[in-house]
Amino acid sequence: MPSVDAASLDPAGVQSREELGEALTGLRLRSGLSVRDVARRTGLPLATVGGYLTGRHLPPLATLDQFTGLLTVLGVPSDRLSAWVDAVTRLRRSPGRRPADAVAPYVGLRAYQADDAALFFGREALTEQLTALLSSRPSTPVMVIGSSGSGKSSLLRAGVQARLVAAGVPVTVLTPGADAQTLLDTEEPTTAGGVFVVDQLEELFTSAATSEQVRAVVTHLARVHAAGTVVVLALRADFFDRALEDPDLGEWLTVNQVLVGPLSTDDLRRVVIEPARVAGAEVDDGLVELLITDATAGSSTRTGMDAGALPLASHALYQTWLAASGRRLTLEGYRQVGRLPGAIAQTAETVHHELAPDAAAVERATLLRLVHVGTGTTDTRRVADVREFATPAHAAVIAAYVNARLLTSDRGHVQIAHEALLTAWPRMREWLDADRDGLRTHSRLTDAARRWRDLDDDPDLLYRGAALETLNRWMADASEAPDLSPTEQAFVSRSRAAESARVSADRRSARRLRALAAGMTVLALSTGTLAALTARQASASANETGLAVSRQLAVQSEALAATDPALAGQLAVAADARADTVEARSALLSASGRDPVTRTDALDAVVPALAVSPDGSVLALGTGDGRVVLESTGPHARRMASVSTNDTTVYAVRFSPDGTLLAAAGDSGVLHVWDVRTVTAPAAVPVNAPKVDGTFYDVTFAPSGTTVFTAGSDDAVHVFTRAGDGSWSGAPPLPTAGTEQSVAVNPAGTLLAAAGGDATVTLWTVDGATTTPVGTPFTVAKAKIASLAFSPDGRTLAAGSTDNGVHLYDVHDPTNPTAGLTLTGPQSWVNHVTFSPDGRTIAAASSDQHLWVWDATTGIRLDSFAHPTVLLATAWAPGGSTLYSAGADGILRAWAYPGATLQGFSSTPGQGLFGERVIMTATVDGMRLWDATPGHQHALLSLTPPAGGARFNGSIGIDDPLHLAVAGDTTGRVHFWDISDPRRPVYKGAVAAHTDWVEAIAFDSTGKRMVVSSDDASVTTWDLSGTLPTAPTGQLKDLGGPVNSVSFAPDDTTVVAPALSGVVNLIDTSDLHQPTLIGQPLTGPKGYVYSAAFSPDGHTIAASGNDKTIWLWDVTDRTRPRVLGTPLLWADGYATNVLFSPNGKYLAAGETDGTVRVWDVSAPASPQRYASLTGITGTVYALAFPADSSQVSAAGSDRTVRIWDLTTASARTAVCSPAAAGLTMTAAEWGRLAGPLPQPPMCTAPQPSR
């Protein structure tokens, strides 16, 4: 009997994948079955069975039931199955066993089920939202929409189903499968309040169901819902359009749609850490940050992570768990399983072998079509239109890889889920390397065909000449017929036809010329004419391509701005250099309004630690690959030295107070000290202390420079002292209650603080080498404390926590620490915190990919700087004018501080200019004056709180000639300041002017006449020629509703005042005591009118309202205004205010969509779109131009004021000056962002001004 022979084989001796394959082959031979017989009897794909039997693959642990079925077919008795399963498990794990009852806390690539609810994290908010919606008994079925791999199935099962079942609600979850009848036959919950979930509804469209069957299923679901069972349908986003074709599904999508978007980095962190915690395990911080870096690499989303990376991260964690020998998942273990790319490679190879053998060519062509093949750059993934994949064979390949979550399909587009597939899967690398020239040719063909199709088959975009010759040669030389999409086939066919027609035409022309020519001169002239025509055609095609490339780069720049402003600015420079388009100009001018940043170095490793030498000349960085790197500072910084340690990760670096020594520590449990007086050759200093069994997370010097303290994972603060010979020795450690993440000493050297995982701070007094505990540890935060810092005066201790806050404590009396402010804003962990040298501001590095800055006294947020990845460390330069940052992407950045954006407001600011050097803003907490000297950073000069409890509402005016600042409040009063010295404004008092909010304030050119408008539908006039008045000089009432804006014409007597009723009033103020209307109000806008302004020559008025249009009138004759052209329409929102530049060239409109739209109105009758300026994340409420019209500033509801350059030359300087001082965009970065487009010079050669 075969089973007897099979039973005699002992799998305990199997030591490798190949030996397992030999053993399984022995079983097959003794059973007398062929490989095809085994596949047929087990139901497994032939390629899968062959992979097991040859030793190419190990059975996955997640599908061991399939493996045991195979063993049964091969004759293994049931009592011997466990031995074979143990052999597979042993081979899949690294040496060292976990207890047999340990349950894996991760589920790999499969979806979480209801039974996995205890391990399901990261979607708590969405689970709560969806559960609440279902509990409210919605009127229609609920549609849950998300991209492939976004976690819809896990959300519905481990989130919603588990939550509802626990509350006693019956839930049925199913998928349509290949037969639509499944949904018609399934019993839905009959209990009142039950829920019926249909997951993967897209299978209804991909099955063989007829349109009648689809309609029957949808009608059935509608009846189920109407009968009292709540129906929930989960649909992949790329089937959205298909669903809209059905009337019921279309309605449900409109009424009750829940979107499942990508996870934030903070939620991804919970996905990593919390399941391990539930299982009683721990995860190294370094593993967490590296996995997040891997998962967000090459992301195309603003959240930091593409949806398709989520299941891959889960799979990598599952493999790391299997490889771990204990209950701690380590950074080294994650690296050993290959990190995220390693998991991807294994999964990809499995899919490849499970596809039918005859699908190999289609599989290869399909995957290669999804890659931008680099030319001297790294290969990058490409988003492809599904229409490029025309056959069922293509669809089958895409479906297989989508099901394995290696591809994502969303709204008609397909892309590789993660770029790691391009480098980590050897087979993919082989395919890419086999014919790079051919792949580049095909990629260019794809792009050209798409542009041709998008521009309505424009014949000027067809291939001709050398391009067509190259294409024909590639198609002729290819070993297999190229896999062309229908669009590409049509493009090639039309190109060849056009070329053939052109050649025929040339031949006919030549024959006619020969017949008519009187000699060679005529022939030469005719040939010259043909050459000129060909040149003009080539030039037109090149110009069209240049415009398209410019626009594409501009769009990419804007998309990148929120996460990597440095690279976004350089892309904008490239877009502008390629062609002068509105999109490129908009991107470049928008970049000029962002905070200047220099990328000083790229370390190719995570950077958890950063320190600045006391004199500011040297930076020290600790890296995730165990190095300590020394850099010079300033323009064109260079790497001075790099020292390797025995640490896997260096978590802390610190200079001694005199700058001669550098200390570093990491996961080796060893303190490193170097003499860095010669920065280029650091000399190791002996440290005579035993290795600590644990990790050092922080290190600091006492001010004396003779003592070093380290924070460790072994529940202690370790102390090291310096001997007379310069060596260091370990002193008795200071025991603590748990793992310590941070340690700090006050500037006087008298107080030591440590904190860590238990969210408490422990204090010791320090007297020389003696430390004495002070009081008992006190709780500071709601979660782990990652960083501590003392203020320069030693009175305040700041603690950055994983509860997303920075907590301030007054410790001037260490026996009685007192809680102070909690600084908020970060949306994820605060990893590092530091005070500015003057103690007035606090900076924090957060995992939400931002560097945050607050006022240390008030807690008001002053600034935030965006990064592309998790931020781990920050440090101030000694002068406080530069902030350094580093993190998961290994890039060291230097930020000019203060930045270009005015922030720190408690409400939406109003803003205006005083001369050429001061910006005034007003908010509810006071009037601010800022340094606006051209070419300088915008520092706050003064803040004057409101007097008498006034609440400023943002209405302001600046009277340059009289050095007077004016602000209105919410009660109708007008406040005055003398700002002759902007650092010391003098409050002059307030005057009751209106009975409702003051909306706008304006002055004439002499500064002696002022007008004020209000929500009380009136305008008041003011005579400022003498002393400040105690009441308005005159008033004009009943103007048609609230008057949101008011401004003078250049004649200093005519005022324009629009009203919300939709009219624009002209007012004669030549007699300030009795202002009067001029003629009839201007009409035209269909709705409210919010703003109106005169052009500087007084001949044109622009007005904006909520109908999204901007109207222009010629008012040369004030009594006979004439509409100019058609109303301007551009933005998605509407303009709350409009303003002409002083030179009359520009008209700016502040929009509700957060943009400032600028037109060139040099010819008022035919305005041209000039630029759309971005950066504000809310409605724009106020605009201002300087006298030279070189810039425009805007205040927004996001409580910022931004300033943009209006010429490309000055904008290029603003972007390139900091960029060129460090690392400009690399070829690899260009390839990732721009694909196969050739990289132009960026931030190098000057371009002409426009």
Secondary structure as UniProt FT lines:
FT   HELIX           2..8
FT   HELIX           11..13
FT   HELIX           17..31
FT   HELIX           35..42
FT   HELIX           46..54
FT   HELIX           61..63
FT   HELIX           64..73
FT   TURN            74..75
FT   HELIX           78..80
FT   HELIX           81..92
FT   TURN            100..101
FT   TURN            108..109
FT   HELIX           114..119
FT   HELIX           124..135
FT   STRAND          142..146
FT   TURN            148..149
FT   HELIX           152..154
FT   HELIX           155..161
FT   HELIX           162..166
FT   TURN            167..168
FT   STRAND          171..174
FT   TURN            177..178
FT   HELIX           181..185
FT   TURN            192..193
FT   STRAND          195..198
FT   TURN            201..202
FT   HELIX           203..206
FT   HELIX           211..226
FT   TURN            227..228
FT   STRAND          230..236
FT   HELIX           237..239
FT   HELIX           240..244
FT   HELIX           247..255
FT   STRAND          257..260
FT   HELIX           265..278
FT   TURN            279..280
FT   STRAND          282..283
FT   HELIX           285..296
FT   TURN            297..298
FT   TURN            302..303
FT   TURN            307..308
FT   HELIX           309..323
FT   STRAND          328..329
FT   HELIX           331..336
FT   TURN            337..338
FT   HELIX           339..354
FT   HELIX           357..359
FT   HELIX           360..368
FT   TURN            369..370
FT   STRAND          371..372
FT   STRAND          380..381
FT   STRAND          384..385
FT   HELIX           386..388
FT   HELIX           392..403
FT   TURN            404..405
FT   STRAND          407..410
FT   TURN            411..412
FT   STRAND          413..416
FT   HELIX           420..424
FT   HELIX           426..434
FT   HELIX           436..454
FT   TURN            455..456
FT   HELIX           459..461
FT   HELIX           465..477
FT   HELIX           486..516
FT   HELIX           520..560
FT   TURN            561..563
FT   HELIX           565..578
FT   HELIX           582..591
FT   TURN            592..593
FT   STRAND          597..602
FT   STRAND          609..612
FT   TURN            614..615
FT   STRAND          618..622
FT   TURN            624..625
FT   STRAND          627..632
FT   TURN            635..636
FT   STRAND          639..644
FT   STRAND          650..655
FT   TURN            657..658
FT   STRAND          661..666
FT   TURN            667..668
FT   STRAND          671..675
FT   TURN            679..680
FT   STRAND          683..685
FT   STRAND          687..688
FT   STRAND          696..701
FT   TURN            703..704
FT   STRAND          707..712
FT   TURN            713..714
FT   STRAND          716..722
FT   TURN            724..725
FT   STRAND          728..735
FT   STRAND          740..745
FT   TURN            747..748
FT   STRAND          751..756
FT   TURN            757..758
FT   STRAND          760..767
FT   TURN            768..769
FT   STRAND          770..779
FT   STRAND          785..790
FT   TURN            792..793
FT   STRAND          796..801
FT   TURN            802..803
FT   STRAND          806..810
FT   TURN            814..815
FT   STRAND          818..823
FT   STRAND          830..835
FT   TURN            837..838
FT   STRAND          841..846
FT   TURN            847..848
FT   STRAND          850..855
FT   TURN            856..858
FT   STRAND          861..866
FT   STRAND          871..876
FT   TURN            878..879
FT   STRAND          882..887
FT   TURN            888..889
FT   STRAND          891..896
FT   STRAND          910..914
FT   TURN            915..917
FT   STRAND          918..923
FT   TURN            924..925
FT   STRAND          926..931
FT   TURN            934..935
FT   STRAND          940..944
FT   HELIX           947..949
FT   STRAND          952..959
FT   TURN            960..963
FT   STRAND          964..969
FT   TURN            970..971
FT   STRAND          973..978
FT   TURN            982..983
FT   STRAND          986..992
FT   STRAND          998..1003
FT   TURN            1005..1006
FT   STRAND          1009..1014
FT   TURN            1015..1016
FT   STRAND          1019..1023
FT   STRAND          1034..1036
FT   STRAND          1047..1048
FT   TURN            1050..1051
FT   STRAND          1054..1058
FT   TURN            1060..1061
FT   STRAND          1064..1068
FT   TURN            1072..1073
FT   STRAND          1076..1077
FT   STRAND          1089..1094
FT   TURN            1096..1097
FT   STRAND          1100..1105
FT   TURN            1106..1107
FT   STRAND          1109..1114
FT   TURN            1118..1119
FT   STRAND          1122..1123
FT   STRAND          1128..1129
FT   STRAND          1135..1140
FT   TURN            1142..1143
FT   STRAND          1146..1151
FT   TURN            1152..1153
FT   STRAND          1156..1160
FT   TURN            1164..1165
FT   STRAND          1168..1173
FT   STRAND          1180..1184
FT   TURN            1187..1188
FT   STRAND          1191..1196
FT   TURN            1197..1198
FT   STRAND          1201..1205
FT   HELIX           1208..1220
FT   HELIX           1227..1234
FT   TURN            1235..1236
//
